[in-house]
């Protein structure tokens, strides 16, 4: 009986998902140790409306991550890039459905970001795709946490392209 309880608990707490992200740098000279970023806009390109403000959730997550990585810039200062983000796909998902059948009730967030210099030239583009496809109790709230996960992916990719960065 204890083994059954342990197995049930493990299944309820386990989570499975995917994470894909990449960055393409157009102008390597734009990324120096003093490069900062501001998030100028986040646009919902899914064609759907949601009961939550996905644009604000992603922007808040991005600003938080930029600040934590000491990359958050201020408008009008030197060496600041603007980031525009499009939300391509979002599915809120359902932890109970994921527990019943993996893939059923998946939480998904797909975004594309563009980094622009102060003349509007593209310095880099990045994509991030995260999903939570299976799991039980541990995945409750994935519909919200996925925004921070995607922000972390994008900023890690950006930071990896900054010359003189310790993350290289």
C-alpha positions as CSV (number, residue, x, y, z in Angstrom):
1,X,0.0,0.0,0.0
2,X,2.9,2.4,0.8
3,X,4.4,1.7,-2.6
4,X,1.1,2.7,-4.3
5,X,0.9,5.9,-2.3
6,X,4.5,6.7,-3.2
7,X,3.9,6.0,-6.9
8,X,0.7,8.1,-6.9
9,X,2.5,11.0,-5.2
10,X,5.4,10.8,-7.7
11,X,3.0,11.0,-10.6
12,X,1.1,13.9,-9.1
13,X,4.3,15.9,-8.6
14,X,6.2,15.0,-11.8
15,X,6.3,17.4,-14.7
16,X,7.4,17.1,-18.2
17,X,7.7,19.7,-20.9
18,X,9.9,21.2,-23.6
19,X,12.0,24.3,-23.9
20,X,13.5,25.6,-27.1
21,X,15.1,29.0,-27.6
22,X,17.6,30.6,-29.9
23,X,19.0,34.0,-30.8
24,X,20.3,35.3,-34.1
25,X,22.6,38.3,-33.9
26,X,22.6,40.7,-36.8
27,X,25.1,43.2,-35.3
28,X,27.6,41.8,-32.9
29,X,29.1,45.2,-32.2
30,X,25.8,46.2,-30.5
31,X,26.4,43.9,-27.6
32,X,29.1,45.1,-25.2
33,X,29.5,44.7,-21.5
34,X,27.6,47.9,-20.8
35,X,24.6,47.0,-23.1
36,X,21.2,47.6,-21.5
37,X,17.7,46.7,-22.7
38,X,14.3,48.2,-22.3
39,X,11.1,46.4,-23.2
40,X,9.1,48.8,-25.4
41,X,6.2,46.7,-26.4
42,X,4.6,43.2,-26.0
43,X,1.9,42.3,-28.6
44,X,-0.5,39.4,-28.5
45,X,-0.3,38.0,-32.0
46,X,-2.3,34.8,-31.2
47,X,-5.5,36.2,-32.5
48,X,-7.2,35.1,-29.3
49,X,-8.4,36.9,-26.1
50,X,-7.6,35.5,-22.7
51,X,-9.0,36.0,-19.2
52,X,-5.5,37.2,-18.1
53,X,-3.4,40.0,-19.5
54,X,-0.7,37.9,-21.2
55,X,1.1,41.0,-22.6
56,X,1.5,42.5,-19.1
57,X,2.5,39.2,-17.6
58,X,5.3,38.7,-20.2
59,X,6.5,42.3,-19.9
60,X,6.6,42.2,-16.1
61,X,8.6,38.9,-16.3
62,X,11.0,40.4,-18.9
63,X,11.6,43.5,-16.8
64,X,12.1,41.5,-13.7
65,X,14.7,39.2,-15.4
66,X,16.5,42.1,-17.0
67,X,16.8,43.8,-13.6
68,X,18.0,40.6,-12.0
69,X,20.7,40.2,-14.7
70,X,21.7,43.9,-14.4
71,X,20.6,44.5,-18.0
72,X,17.6,46.8,-17.5
73,X,18.1,50.1,-19.2
74,X,16.5,53.5,-19.0
75,X,15.1,55.3,-22.0
76,X,17.3,58.0,-23.4
77,X,20.6,56.6,-22.0
78,X,23.6,55.4,-24.0
79,X,23.9,51.9,-25.3
80,X,20.3,50.9,-24.7
81,X,18.5,48.5,-27.0
82,X,14.8,48.4,-27.4
83,X,13.1,45.0,-27.2
84,X,9.8,44.3,-29.0
85,X,8.1,41.0,-28.3
86,X,5.3,39.2,-30.1
87,X,3.4,36.4,-28.4
88,X,2.9,33.9,-31.2
89,X,1.1,31.2,-29.2
90,X,-0.3,30.9,-25.7
91,X,-2.4,28.1,-24.2
92,X,-3.2,28.3,-20.5
93,X,-3.5,24.6,-20.1
94,X,-4.9,22.6,-17.2
95,X,-2.8,20.6,-14.6
96,X,-5.6,18.1,-14.0
97,X,-5.9,17.3,-17.7
98,X,-2.1,16.9,-17.9
99,X,-2.3,14.5,-15.1
100,X,-5.0,12.4,-16.8
101,X,-3.2,12.2,-20.1
102,X,0.1,13.7,-21.1
103,X,-0.3,16.3,-23.8
104,X,-3.9,16.9,-22.9
105,X,-4.2,20.3,-21.2
106,X,-0.7,21.4,-22.2
107,X,0.5,24.9,-21.2
108,X,2.3,26.6,-24.1
109,X,4.0,29.9,-24.7
110,X,5.8,30.8,-27.9
111,X,7.4,34.3,-28.4
112,X,9.6,36.1,-30.8
113,X,11.6,39.1,-29.7
114,X,13.5,41.7,-31.7
115,X,16.2,43.9,-30.3
116,X,16.5,47.3,-32.0
117,X,19.1,50.1,-31.7
118,X,18.1,53.7,-31.3
119,X,17.8,54.1,-35.1
120,X,15.4,51.2,-35.4
121,X,17.9,48.8,-36.9
122,X,17.5,45.2,-35.9
123,X,20.5,44.0,-33.8
124,X,19.2,40.6,-32.9
125,X,16.1,38.4,-33.0
126,X,15.2,35.6,-30.6
127,X,12.6,32.9,-30.3
128,X,11.6,31.0,-27.2
129,X,9.1,28.2,-26.9
130,X,8.2,26.6,-23.6
131,X,5.5,24.0,-22.8
132,X,4.4,21.9,-19.9
133,X,2.9,18.8,-21.4
134,X,2.6,16.3,-18.6
135,X,2.4,16.3,-14.8
136,X,0.1,16.7,-11.9
137,X,0.0,18.8,-8.8
138,X,3.5,20.2,-9.3
139,X,2.4,21.8,-12.6
140,X,-0.5,23.8,-11.0
141,X,0.2,27.4,-11.8
142,X,2.2,26.6,-14.9
143,X,0.0,29.0,-16.9
144,X,1.6,31.8,-14.9
145,X,5.1,30.5,-14.3
146,X,5.8,29.9,-17.9
147,X,6.1,33.6,-18.5
148,X,9.1,33.9,-16.2
149,X,10.6,30.7,-17.7
150,X,10.5,32.2,-21.2
151,X,11.9,35.5,-19.9
152,X,14.8,33.6,-18.4
153,X,15.4,31.8,-21.6
154,X,15.5,35.0,-23.7
155,X,17.7,36.9,-21.3
156,X,20.1,34.0,-21.0
157,X,20.5,33.9,-24.8
158,X,21.0,37.7,-24.9
159,X,23.5,37.7,-22.1
160,X,25.4,34.9,-23.8
161,X,26.0,37.2,-26.8
162,X,27.3,40.2,-24.8
163,X,31.1,40.7,-25.3
164,X,32.9,40.7,-22.0
165,X,30.0,38.9,-20.2
166,X,30.9,36.4,-17.5
167,X,28.1,34.1,-18.8
168,X,30.0,33.3,-22.1
